[in-house]
């Protein structure tokens, strides 16, 4: 497995493991990670952990599963296809407002484009 793939898997799989500290270890302090759909930017490892906790509050049973990882020839970029699934049993807080729990199950597919340098995620975008 390419080192870049290992890093981006750790970023996503730490969500599923419910271990935000593990994921935060590979995020550069000035890493800008954007959620394009919500027009949100998270800067650095503390923002990663904050995002983890707000999703856990909304969906304590939530899963984050990596489906595919594609690494560029130079090893600096990766595309990660993944999906989240679970039950919306808590309030989801976002820049778009607070969303009340629905009690419904969800399955959502995503794609991350991530840049890795010196073993750290230095930027990324979720689509």
Order of alpha helices (4+ residues) and beta strands (2+ residues): alpha-alpha-beta-beta-alpha-beta-beta-beta-beta-beta-beta
